[in-house]
Amino acid sequence: MQTTSKINKFLMVITLLSGSFITAFSETLLNNGFPTIMQEVHVSEMTVQWLSTGYMLAAGVTMPLAAYLTNTIKLRHLFTTTMSLFLTGTIIAAAAPNFPILLIGRLIEGVAVGVNMPLIPNVLSLIFSPQHRGTVMGLAGIIINFGPAVGPTVSGVIVDYFSWRMLFIILIPISVVIILMTQFFVKNAIPTRSSLLDIASVFSSIVGLALLLYGLGRIGETGRWEATTILLQFTSALIMVFFVRRQLHLSKPLLEIRVFKSPSYRLGALLALLNTSSLMATELMLPLFNQNVLKVSPTVSGLMLIPSALAMVIVSPIAGHLYDQFGIKAIAWVGFTIGLATTIPMAFYSPTTSVFMVTTLYAIRCGSLNLAYSPVTVYGLNALSQEYVVYGNTLMVNLNLVADAFANALAASTQAIGQQHAAHHLTSYLATVYGFHWSFWSIAILNFIAVVFLFKLKNRSTIELK
């Protein structure tokens, strides 16, 4: 690793985190804009959801390549390429004359994010020592979580006053600036090494994850399990079993599945994916509840999410510092239990629930879950030797994305099923409310599972895999 001064390292980290923020920001940027897009490009709610599901699909199938690319391509070149690809997709989406072109732009953005999302944590994990990793990852957590949290807020304001195209246009100059900053401030701080790319692994991971995430998207789209969906899930499971078995027999695998031999890594990864998936599912469903049940405007719905975003900004660096100082047990218990306690009331929200209550409980929930997110991630990574950290982090981010897609599909499908069930004896409006209750209960179950697994936590992890 090249020697860099503190100021150079600071500027490099700022540049990388800026790129991470803008790509994470785009993940939920359309959430409050879906109704407007539906009207202007003349598509149904089931169709417009693919702007989110397709985005995650593209990112998910690309992400297994992230560790290989990080190890074989110089950091500056790789980051420039991913940000340029993201810029290209954004321009296409902004100028899209119809829905198919708009979706293509989102898919290109997703491909860039699939590489970029694990790249930044990988770099931070390698250029900072384990003793400072909690604090650094906590700061990175601001970017990782604040971007998706503030996305719906910005989109709510924009679609009320401008065209939905502005959702993409605002990203263009920011992306250009980040690409320029990369040329000056990002150093090749990670040593590269030649590595063979196993084509069978690439093909099976892409096809397996594509079928998995497409199947999950169909569940959210239709609200039920169909024969085609079941077949897709079964086929994806067979392909992923082949992929995993192949990784275990390769000397240089595409994804280092052996990291799961570490019990602490397994536990940290599980808690991280339960945490982030419950957060992302709520970020999808709450704006819909605000607009469809509470009947507030997109702007108000977006403003209701600002306190939650601020809570994340405040909590993330504190969480990392607390982990470095005191370990994880107390932090995890406080974060996950308050997260569960503030999720359960959501299943009882009604049309008369005050905007203040929804906003306050959601802010507390996001802050508490974010308190636990970075520590459980670092807890898992600190159980791996430096050689395995890149693979462990890439795999964790990849699993988080798949879990997010699953949680979104679960929340959307349970809402649809609950609404259909209640439609037989309630008005259409009250049936919608009932469906949201089902959806919020499904999210609460994810939080409850996380609390159960907290009993297995040690206060600190030590290297278990060398």
N, C-alpha and C positions, 0 to 999 in steps of 0.2 A: 504494500500500500504506500502510495506516495505520501511524503510528509507535507502537511499543509498547516499554515498558521491558523490561529483561532479565528481571525477575521475572515479568512478564506473559507474555513469550514462553516462558519456562520452564514456567509453569503450563499454557499452551496446548499446548505440545509434549507434556507429560506426559499431558494429557487425551486428545489425539489418539492417542498411542502406546498408551494403555490400551485405547482402543476397537479399535485395530489388533490388539493382543495377544489380546483376548478373542474376536475373530472368527477370527483365525488359529488360536487354541487349539482352537476348535470344529471345525476342518477335520479333525483326526485324533483327536478326542476319543473317537470310537466304535470306533477300531481294535481295542482289546482287548476291547470289549464285544459284538462281533458274535456270538460263539457263544451268549452269554446271551440276546441279543435274539431270535436264531433260535428258541431253545427257548420263550420266553415268548409270542411273537406268531405262532409256528408258520409260519415261512417257511424256504425253503431257503437255502443259502449263496449260490447264484446270485442270489436275490431280494434278500437283505439287503445285498449289495454296492451296490445302487442308492442306499443311504443315503449312500454316499461318491461314487459316480459321478453321481448326480442332483444332489448338492450342487455338484460341479464344473461340471455342465452348466448349472445355473441361474446360477452365478457367471460362467461363460464367455460366455453369451449376453447378459448384462447389462453386462459390462465395457466394450464399445465405447462405451457412453453416458457413461462416467466423465469423459472429457475435456470433453465438451459440458456436462455438469452442473456440473463444477468451474468452468467459465468463465461460466456463466449464473446459477447460484444462489449466494447468499451462503453462505460457509463454515459459519457456525453453523447455519443452517437446513438445509443439506445433511447435515451430520454428525448433527444431531438426528434427521432423517428416517431416515437409514440405520440408526442405532442403535435407533430405535423399531421399525423394520421387523424388525430382527434379534431384538429382544425379543419381538415378536409371534410370529415363527416358533418361537422357543424355547418359549414358553408352550404353543403348539399341540402341539409335539412332546412336551413333558413330560406333557400331559394326554391324549395320543392313545389312543383305545380300541382301535385296530387299526393294522395296518401302513400302509394307504393314507394315513391321517391323519398318521401319523408321518412318512411320506415328504413329505407336503405341508408340514409344519413345516420339514423340512430344506431343501426347495426355496425357501421364503420366506427362510430364513437365507441361502441361497446367493445370492439376488437382492441382499440387503443387502451381502453380502461382495463381490459383483461390482463395486459402486460404491465401497465402503469400502477395498478392498485397494489400488487405485492412488491413492486420494485422499490418504492420508497421505504417501507418498513425493513426490507432486506438491507438496503444501504445503511440505514440508521443502526440496525443491529450489528453490522460489521465494523462501522467506523467508531462506535462507542463501546466501552467496556461493559461487562455484565453489571458492575457496581453502579453504573450510571444509566443502565438501559431502562429502568423503570421510569425515571424522570423524563428521559428523551422520548420514550414511547408515549408517555402521558401527554407531552406537548404535541406529538404527532396525532394523538387521539383527538385533540381539538379539531384538527383538519379533517380527519377521517369521519368524525361524527358531526361536526358543525356544518360541513358541506351539505349532506343530505337533510339535516335538520332545518337549515335556512332556505333550502330550495323551494319548498311549497310556499313559504312566506313571500319570497320574491315573485314567484309565478302568479300568486294571487293578486298582487298589486299590478303587475304588468298586464295581465289579461283583462283587467278592468279598465285600463286606460290606453293600452296599445294593442297592436296585433299580436297574436301568439308567436309570430315569426321573431318578435323582439326577444323571446326566450332564448333563441339561438344567436341572434345578432349581437347581444351583449357579451357573448362568450368569445367572439372573433378577435377583437382587439386585445383582450386579456391573454388569449392563447398566443398571439403574435409576440406580445411583450415577454412572455415566459420563454418562448423559443429563443428570442434574442438574449435574454438573461443567461440562458443555458450556455451559449457560446462563450460568455465571459467568466461565469462563476462556477460552472460544474466541471470538476476535475475527474479524471479517471482514477478514482480513489479505491477501486476494487480491482485486484489482479484478475486478469482473464486467463483462461486456459483452454486448450483445444479439447473438444468433446464431440463424440459421435452422437448423432441424433437417430434414435431408433424409430423408424417410420411406422412400424406396427403399433408402437406405443402411442405415437401422435395420432394415428388414424383411429385407434380404438378409444382413446380418451375423448377426441372430438365427437365421434359418432355416439359414444355412450352418454356423454354429458348432454349432447344436443337432444337425443331422444328423451333423456330424463327431464330436462328443463322444458322441452316442448310439451311433454306429457303433463307436467305440473301446470304449465300455462293453460292447457286445455281444461284442466279441472277448474281453475279459476274462471275460465271463459264460460263454461257450460254449467258449472255448479253441481256436477255429478260425475260419477265414475262410469264411463262408457267402455264397451268391449275394446274399441280401438285404443283408448287410453291405457287400459290394463295391459294390452299387448305391447304397447310402447314401453311401459314400465318394466315388464318382464324381460323384453329384449335388451333394454338398457342395463338391467341388472346382470344379465348373462355377459354382456360385453364388458362391463366394469369388473366383473369377477376375473375375466380373462386378462384385463389390464393390470389388476392388482397382482395376479399370479406371475405375470410377465415381469413386472417391476422387481419382484422378489428374487427372480432368477437372473437379472441383468447385473453386470458389475458396475455399469454406469446408467442407472435408470432415469427415465424422464422425471418422475416424481419419486423421492426417496421414502417409500412406504415404511421402511424400517424404523422411522422415527416413532411409530406407534408402539414399538417395543418399550418405550419409556412410559411408565404409568402416569407420571406427573404431566408429561406432554399430552397424553390422551385426555386426562381430566381437564387441563387448561383449555385444550381445543374444544372439548364438549361444552364447557361453561361459556366460552367465547361465542360459539355459534348459537347457543340458546339465547344469550344476551342480545347479540346483534339481530337475530331473526325476529325476536319479539319486538325490538325497537322498529325495524323496518316495516313489519306488518302493521304496526300502529300508525306509522307515518303514512302508509297507504290508506288505511281505513278511516282515520280520524278526520281528515279534510272532507271526505265523502259524507261522513256523519254530520259534520258541521253545516255543510251546504244542503244536504237532503233532508235532515231531521230538524236541526236548529234553524234552518232557513236563513243563514247569514250569507253575505256576499263573499266572493273569492278573496277580496281584499281583507275583510274582517277575519275570514278563516285563516288567511296567511298570518295576519297580525297576532292571532291567538297562539301561534307557534313560536313567536319571538322569545318569550320567557324560557321555553325549553331549550332553545339554541343557546341563550345566554348561560343557562345552568350548565350546559355541557362545556362551554368555554371556561367557566370558573372551576369546574370540578376536575377536568382532565389533568392539568398539571399538578393539582393537589394530590390526585390519586396516585400518580406515578411517584411523587416524592414520598408519600406515606408508605408506599410499598417498599421503596429503597430503605426507609428508616425502620419500619416496624413489621414488615411481612404482610401476608395476605389475609389471614383468617378474619380478623375484625372487619377489614374493609369489605371483603366479599359478603360476609353475613349482613352487614348494614346495607350494602348496595342492593343485594338480591331480595332481602326481606321487605325493604321499603318499596322496591320495585313491584313485588307481588301485592303488597298492601294497597298500592295506588292503582293497580290494574283491575282488581276485583270490582271497585265502584263503577268502572266503565260499563260493566255488564248490566247495570241498573239505570243508566242514563235514560232520560225521557225527553220529549219535546219541550218540557218546562224546565229542564236542568239549566242552571245559569251559565252563561259564557264564562264568568269569573271562575266557577268551580271547575269546569272543563279545562280551562287554561292553567289554573294553579296546580291541579292534580297531575296534569300531563308534564308540567315543568318539573315538579318534584320527582316524578317517575323517571324522566330522562336523566336528570341529574344523578339520581341514585344508581341507576343501571350503568351510567357512564363512569361512576365511581369505581365500579367493579371491572369494567371492560379491559382497560389497559393492564391492571394487575394480573388478571387471570391469563391474559395473553403472555405477559412477561414470565409468569409462573411456569407456563408450558415451555417457552423458549429457553429459559435458564436451565432446564433439565437436559438440554442438548449441548454437545460440544460445538465449538465454532464451525467445524466442518459441516455440521448438519443444520445450522441455524437458518441458512437460506432456504433449504428444502423444507424445514419445519414451518417457517413463516409462510412460504408460498402455498404449502398444503393447507395451512390454517385459513388463509385468506380465501383459497379456492372453496374449501368446505363452507366457510361463512356465506359465500355467494350462493352456493347451492341451497344452503339452509334458508337464506333470505327468500329465494324463489319458492321454496317449499312453504315457508310461513305465509308468504303473500297469497299463494294458491290456496292454502288452508283457510286463511282468513276470508278470502273472497268467496270460496266455495261454501263455507259454513254460513256466510251471510246470505248467499243465494238459497241454500237449502232451508235455512230457518225462515226466510221470507216466504218461500213456496209453501212450507208447512203451515205457517200462520195465515196464509191468504184464504184458507178455507173458512175461517171463522172471524177474521178481522178485516177492517178496511185496508185498502192498499197502503195508505200512509202508515197505519199502525203495524202492518205486516213488515214494512221496511224497518221500523224501529226494532221489532222483534228479531229480525235477521241480524241487525247490528249487535244485539245482545249475544246471539250465538257466536258471532265473530269475535267479540271481545272475550268471551269465555275461552275460546280456542287459544287466544294469546295468553290468557292467564294460566292455562295448563302448561305452556312452555316455561313460564316463570316459576311455576310450582316444581316442575321437574328439576330446574336448576337448583332450587333450594334444597331438594332432597340430596343432590350430589355434593353439596357443600360439606357434608359430614365426612367426606373422604379427603378433604384438603389438609395438607401439612402447612405449617406457617411459611416455610420457604422450601423451594425445590433445589436440589443439588444435581449435578450432572449425572445422568443415568445412562446415557448413550454416548460412547466415544468412537 
